């Protein structure tokens, strides 16, 4: 049995909150650079150049890539042979978020109640997801989620008879309705199957996947490729000014579902698509 102290969890979460907000992921940066090189529309090319420059300034100055530093979504992959000592995991995570957002000069965007709207002043609480896995692994991923993109996300309970065409139509509909609002070029996370809540969870997790990595199932890998092509044919382009690149990737995750249902969730992320991970 491996022991992990909550103080180490707090320390890592604090660091990841700042790292995710300061440093553009290498896979995202590479895809944006490629998009800039392939762009023929000067306005779009100029915007992509500014996005790259902005990310370099953020990295060098250790400041947020975007003013919306998001709500902290924290994914914990915990081995069943791990024993947590020193207190509550949840308290440790939230303390890490509070320290990271305060000491890292990150905007505090969380309100205590969805209707009373009083700011918590330290960006807590985080939204925490737990996965129990074999062994003694303990991995933390922090994915700050800005709401310019989160607000553009949708979920629909399709009928099984809607089939693959219904899924494709829904994904395109969500992206069209989002337009320039989520700060394209976007990453599109899609969850198919499970239940109402599981589909949304799958879509969120899809955004954590490297944009160069395709679904392991060839059928869904091909669907990801097809939907990316169709989305980029919409011509929304970087920041909505037109161009070849509306999306950097479409990542699809699936789960078994009920005979009577076909849940589909589309979770959109902006061109930053922030996330950072560390194993303890």
Kinemage of the C-alpha trace (Angstrom):
@kinemage 1
@onewidth
@group {chain A} dominant
@subgroup {mainchain}
@vectorlist {calphas} color= white
{ca unk a 1} P 0.000 0.000 0.000
{ca unk a 2} L 1.485 3.329 -1.105
{ca unk a 3} L 0.791 6.431 0.969
{ca unk a 4} L 0.342 9.897 -0.513
{ca unk a 5} L 0.048 12.949 1.695
{ca unk a 6} L -2.579 15.565 0.907
{ca unk a 7} L 0.093 18.260 1.139
{ca unk a 8} L 1.677 16.806 -2.011
{ca unk a 9} L -1.684 16.876 -3.780
{ca unk a 10} L -2.119 20.546 -2.881
{ca unk a 11} L 1.391 21.365 -4.096
{ca unk a 12} L 0.902 19.645 -7.453
{ca unk a 13} L -2.563 21.102 -8.077
{ca unk a 14} L -1.250 24.595 -7.332
{ca unk a 15} L 1.543 24.155 -9.874
{ca unk a 16} L -0.714 22.643 -12.529
{ca unk a 17} L -3.225 25.496 -12.240
{ca unk a 18} L -0.478 27.958 -13.111
{ca unk a 19} L 1.226 25.786 -15.735
{ca unk a 20} L -2.026 25.110 -17.592
{ca unk a 21} L -2.803 28.824 -17.732
{ca unk a 22} L 0.715 29.992 -18.650
{ca unk a 23} L 1.916 27.403 -21.170
{ca unk a 24} L 0.261 26.397 -24.422
{ca unk a 25} L 0.350 22.607 -24.889
{ca unk a 26} L 2.937 21.567 -27.475
{ca unk a 27} L 0.440 19.579 -29.569
{ca unk a 28} L -1.908 22.573 -29.779
{ca unk a 29} L 0.916 24.959 -30.651
{ca unk a 30} L 2.186 22.654 -33.388
{ca unk a 31} L -1.290 22.367 -34.896
{ca unk a 32} L -1.753 26.175 -34.846
{ca unk a 33} L 1.631 26.706 -36.516
{ca unk a 34} L 0.718 24.175 -39.205
{ca unk a 35} L -2.621 25.906 -39.720
{ca unk a 36} L -0.861 29.261 -40.104
{ca unk a 37} L 1.525 27.838 -42.694
{ca unk a 38} L -1.335 26.336 -44.702
{ca unk a 39} L -3.611 29.387 -44.477
{ca unk a 40} L -4.105 31.416 -47.664
{ca unk a 41} L -6.424 34.068 -46.206
{ca unk a 42} L -4.160 36.853 -44.907
{ca unk a 43} L -6.516 37.916 -42.124
{ca unk a 44} L -6.706 34.365 -40.785
{ca unk a 45} L -2.935 33.918 -41.106
{ca unk a 46} L -2.369 37.140 -39.175
{ca unk a 47} L -4.693 36.032 -36.377
{ca unk a 48} L -2.925 32.692 -36.051
{ca unk a 49} L 0.421 34.518 -35.894
{ca unk a 50} L -0.933 36.701 -33.074
{ca unk a 51} L -2.149 33.627 -31.194
{ca unk a 52} L 1.351 32.135 -31.393
{ca unk a 53} L 2.953 35.438 -30.313
{ca unk a 54} L 0.497 35.703 -27.414
{ca unk a 55} L 1.413 32.205 -26.229
{ca unk a 56} L 5.125 33.093 -26.320
{ca unk a 57} L 4.554 36.239 -24.254
{ca unk a 58} L 2.517 34.249 -21.726
{ca unk a 59} L 5.255 31.614 -21.432
{ca unk a 60} L 8.125 34.096 -21.120
{ca unk a 61} L 6.351 36.448 -18.725
{ca unk a 62} L 4.594 33.678 -16.748
{ca unk a 63} L 1.204 35.244 -17.220
{ca unk a 64} L -2.157 33.841 -18.371
{ca unk a 65} L -2.595 33.066 -22.052
{ca unk a 66} L -6.191 34.316 -21.723
{ca unk a 67} L -7.929 36.660 -19.294
{ca unk a 68} L -10.548 33.958 -18.642
{ca unk a 69} L -8.495 31.557 -16.553
{ca unk a 70} L -11.449 29.220 -16.316
{ca unk a 71} L -13.098 27.004 -13.759
{ca unk a 72} L -10.663 24.346 -12.566
{ca unk a 73} L -11.642 20.884 -13.779
{ca unk a 74} L -9.466 18.340 -11.981
{ca unk a 75} L -9.152 14.721 -13.100
{ca unk a 76} L -7.655 12.287 -10.591
{ca unk a 77} L -6.514 8.838 -11.664
{ca unk a 78} L -5.981 6.957 -8.413
{ca unk a 79} L -4.645 3.442 -8.009
{ca unk a 80} L -6.626 1.175 -5.721
{ca unk a 81} L -3.407 0.467 -3.810
{ca unk a 82} L -2.978 4.124 -2.838
{ca unk a 83} L -3.804 5.339 0.655
{ca unk a 84} L -4.324 9.096 1.161
{ca unk a 85} L -3.079 10.485 4.476
{ca unk a 86} L -3.230 13.943 6.008
{ca unk a 87} L -6.830 14.829 5.290
{ca unk a 88} L -9.426 14.955 2.535
{ca unk a 89} L -8.505 14.703 -1.168
{ca unk a 90} L -11.208 17.214 -2.034
{ca unk a 91} L -9.966 19.743 0.520
{ca unk a 92} L -6.393 19.248 -0.719
{ca unk a 93} L -7.399 19.842 -4.348
{ca unk a 94} L -9.389 22.957 -3.522
{ca unk a 95} L -6.544 24.330 -1.418
{ca unk a 96} L -4.229 23.808 -4.384
{ca unk a 97} L -6.635 25.641 -6.670
{ca unk a 98} L -6.973 28.512 -4.186
{ca unk a 99} L -3.190 28.852 -3.848
{ca unk a 100} L -2.550 28.521 -7.572
{ca unk a 101} L -5.119 31.102 -8.600
{ca unk a 102} L -4.140 33.536 -5.851
{ca unk a 103} L -0.352 33.300 -6.074
{ca unk a 104} L -0.406 32.897 -9.852
{ca unk a 105} L -2.489 36.071 -10.317
{ca unk a 106} L -5.161 34.136 -12.187
{ca unk a 107} L -8.654 35.584 -12.498
{ca unk a 108} L -11.138 34.242 -9.964
{ca unk a 109} L -14.280 33.404 -11.919
{ca unk a 110} L -16.264 31.059 -9.663
{ca unk a 111} L -19.445 32.118 -7.866
{ca unk a 112} L -20.646 30.266 -4.752
{ca unk a 113} L -24.252 29.921 -5.911
{ca unk a 114} L -25.424 29.821 -9.551
{ca unk a 115} L -28.258 32.285 -8.851
{ca unk a 116} L -26.976 34.477 -6.013
{ca unk a 117} L -23.703 34.997 -7.942
{ca unk a 118} L -21.364 35.868 -5.053
{ca unk a 119} L -17.712 35.295 -6.029
{ca unk a 120} L -15.767 32.795 -3.896
{ca unk a 121} L -12.655 34.958 -4.402
{ca unk a 122} L -10.225 32.048 -4.832
{ca unk a 123} L -11.726 30.175 -7.810
{ca unk a 124} L -12.871 27.269 -5.667
{ca unk a 125} L -14.474 24.834 -5.614
{ca unk a 126} L -12.972 22.825 -8.445
{ca unk a 127} L -14.984 20.294 -10.427
{ca unk a 128} L -13.320 16.994 -9.536
{ca unk a 129} L -13.521 13.676 -11.381
{ca unk a 130} L -12.154 10.440 -9.933
{ca unk a 131} L -11.071 7.256 -11.709
{ca unk a 132} L -10.017 4.257 -9.624
{ca unk a 133} L -7.464 2.144 -11.491
{ca unk a 134} L -5.345 -0.919 -10.649
{ca unk a 135} L -1.965 -0.437 -8.976
{ca unk a 136} L -0.487 2.468 -7.021
{ca unk a 137} L -0.568 5.171 -9.685
{ca unk a 138} L -1.727 8.676 -8.750
{ca unk a 139} L -2.075 11.127 -11.622
{ca unk a 140} L -3.579 14.611 -11.508
{ca unk a 141} L -4.721 16.586 -14.548
{ca unk a 142} L -5.912 20.174 -14.238
{ca unk a 143} L -7.947 21.515 -17.147
{ca unk a 144} L -9.093 25.132 -16.628
{ca unk a 145} L -12.299 25.575 -18.642
{ca unk a 146} L -13.209 29.044 -19.857
{ca unk a 147} L -16.890 29.682 -20.324
{ca unk a 148} L -16.716 31.443 -23.675
{ca unk a 149} L -16.355 27.935 -25.058
{ca unk a 150} L -18.204 26.056 -22.308
{ca unk a 151} L -21.349 28.093 -22.972
{ca unk a 152} L -21.324 26.933 -26.589
{ca unk a 153} L -21.493 23.252 -25.640
{ca unk a 154} L -24.652 21.179 -26.045
{ca unk a 155} L -26.060 17.750 -25.253
{ca unk a 156} L -28.889 15.943 -27.004
{ca unk a 157} L -30.675 12.672 -26.404
{ca unk a 158} L -30.934 11.372 -29.945
{ca unk a 159} L -33.113 8.429 -30.914
{ca unk a 160} L -31.279 5.250 -31.949
{ca unk a 161} L -32.954 5.600 -35.346
{ca unk a 162} L -31.153 8.940 -35.833
{ca unk a 163} L -27.985 6.884 -36.267
{ca unk a 164} L -24.654 8.194 -37.463
{ca unk a 165} L -26.225 10.873 -39.654
{ca unk a 166} L -28.011 12.282 -36.624
{ca unk a 167} L -24.737 12.396 -34.726
{ca unk a 168} L -22.946 14.159 -37.579
{ca unk a 169} L -25.757 16.683 -38.032
{ca unk a 170} L -25.794 17.489 -34.317
{ca unk a 171} L -22.034 18.052 -34.130
{ca unk a 172} L -22.146 20.400 -37.123
{ca unk a 173} L -25.183 22.217 -35.721
{ca unk a 174} L -23.414 22.893 -32.415
{ca unk a 175} L -20.303 24.251 -34.138
{ca unk a 176} L -22.344 26.413 -36.544
{ca unk a 177} L -24.360 27.909 -33.683
{ca unk a 178} L -21.167 28.543 -31.709
{ca unk a 179} L -19.684 30.527 -34.591
{ca unk a 180} L -16.913 32.868 -33.402
{ca unk a 181} L -17.974 32.837 -29.725
{ca unk a 182} L -15.628 30.079 -28.441
{ca unk a 183} L -12.513 31.773 -29.899
{ca unk a 184} L -11.726 29.448 -32.802
{ca unk a 185} L -9.806 27.563 -33.970
{ca unk a 186} L -11.517 25.220 -31.538
{ca unk a 187} L -11.073 21.681 -30.305
{ca unk a 188} L -14.314 19.711 -30.354
{ca unk a 189} L -14.828 17.025 -27.724
{ca unk a 190} L -17.631 14.587 -28.475
{ca unk a 191} L -19.116 12.003 -26.123
{ca unk a 192} L -21.407 9.341 -27.553
{ca unk a 193} L -23.276 6.779 -25.450
{ca unk a 194} L -23.737 6.024 -21.782
{ca unk a 195} L -26.371 8.129 -20.058
{ca unk a 196} L -27.212 11.847 -20.067
{ca unk a 197} L -24.394 12.651 -17.652
{ca unk a 198} L -21.922 10.069 -18.953
{ca unk a 199} L -22.018 11.519 -22.481
{ca unk a 200} L -21.123 14.958 -21.116
{ca unk a 201} L -18.286 13.473 -19.080
{ca unk a 202} L -16.945 11.659 -22.150
{ca unk a 203} L -17.009 14.886 -24.170
{ca unk a 204} L -15.088 16.722 -21.454
{ca unk a 205} L -12.488 13.977 -21.212
{ca unk a 206} L -12.119 13.931 -25.000
{ca unk a 207} L -10.671 17.433 -24.759
{ca unk a 208} L -7.733 16.097 -22.723
{ca unk a 209} L -6.513 13.914 -25.559
{ca unk a 210} L -3.544 15.024 -27.663
{ca unk a 211} L -4.926 16.541 -30.876
{ca unk a 212} L -2.610 14.351 -32.949
{ca unk a 213} L -3.979 11.170 -31.382
{ca unk a 214} L -6.974 9.537 -33.036
{ca unk a 215} L -9.562 7.228 -31.503
{ca unk a 216} L -8.216 3.674 -31.236
{ca unk a 217} L -11.303 2.356 -33.032
{ca unk a 218} L -10.783 2.845 -36.802
{ca unk a 219} L -14.492 3.581 -37.295
{ca unk a 220} L -14.421 6.512 -34.868
{ca unk a 221} L -10.983 7.626 -36.031
{ca unk a 222} L -12.446 7.998 -39.517
{ca unk a 223} L -15.474 9.835 -38.089
{ca unk a 224} L -13.140 12.260 -36.284
{ca unk a 225} L -11.341 12.951 -39.552
{ca unk a 226} L -14.580 13.411 -41.490
{ca unk a 227} L -16.093 15.789 -38.946
{ca unk a 228} L -12.914 17.874 -38.765
{ca unk a 229} L -13.012 18.298 -42.543
{ca unk a 230} L -16.697 19.220 -42.509
{ca unk a 231} L -16.247 21.707 -39.664
{ca unk a 232} L -13.336 23.393 -41.425
{ca unk a 233} L -15.419 23.671 -44.577
{ca unk a 234} L -17.828 25.926 -42.652
{ca unk a 235} L -15.361 28.787 -43.140
{ca unk a 236} L -15.816 30.296 -39.667
{ca unk a 237} L -12.045 30.476 -39.351
{ca unk a 238} L -9.743 31.864 -36.641
{ca unk a 239} L -11.695 34.175 -34.327
{ca unk a 240} L -14.592 34.018 -36.800
{ca unk a 241} L -12.971 36.099 -39.546
{ca unk a 242} L -12.993 33.317 -42.119
{ca unk a 243} L -10.291 30.935 -43.247
{ca unk a 244} L -9.400 27.278 -43.504
{ca unk a 245} L -9.111 26.462 -39.819
{ca unk a 246} L -12.250 26.542 -37.712
{ca unk a 247} L -11.190 23.511 -35.639
{ca unk a 248} L -7.826 21.993 -34.759
{ca unk a 249} L -9.242 18.577 -33.926
{ca unk a 250} L -12.384 16.561 -33.271
{ca unk a 251} L -11.884 14.032 -30.458
{ca unk a 252} L -14.612 11.424 -29.967
{ca unk a 253} L -15.044 9.132 -26.944
{ca unk a 254} L -17.754 6.476 -26.657
{ca unk a 255} L -19.396 4.224 -24.073
{ca unk a 256} L -22.016 1.445 -24.221
{ca unk a 257} L -25.580 2.718 -23.933
{ca unk a 258} L -29.194 1.595 -23.504
{ca unk a 259} L -31.143 0.031 -26.384
{ca unk a 260} L -33.556 2.972 -26.314
{ca unk a 261} L -31.035 5.803 -26.358
{ca unk a 262} L -28.268 7.590 -28.242
{ca unk a 263} L -26.903 10.383 -26.011
{ca unk a 264} L -24.504 12.778 -27.732
{ca unk a 265} L -22.614 15.625 -26.050
{ca unk a 266} L -20.443 18.209 -27.771
{ca unk a 267} L -18.043 20.069 -25.484
{ca unk a 268} L -16.211 22.864 -27.287
{ca unk a 269} L -12.863 24.262 -26.214
{ca unk a 270} L -11.094 27.392 -27.426
{ca unk a 271} L -7.795 27.434 -29.311
{ca unk a 272} L -5.858 27.257 -26.035
{ca unk a 273} L -7.467 23.984 -24.793
{ca unk a 274} L -5.590 24.154 -21.493
{ca unk a 275} L -4.574 21.116 -19.492
{ca unk a 276} L -1.522 19.993 -17.535
{ca unk a 277} L -0.775 16.692 -15.804
{ca unk a 278} L 1.629 15.253 -13.261
{ca unk a 279} L 2.061 11.907 -11.516
{ca unk a 280} L 2.925 11.742 -7.837
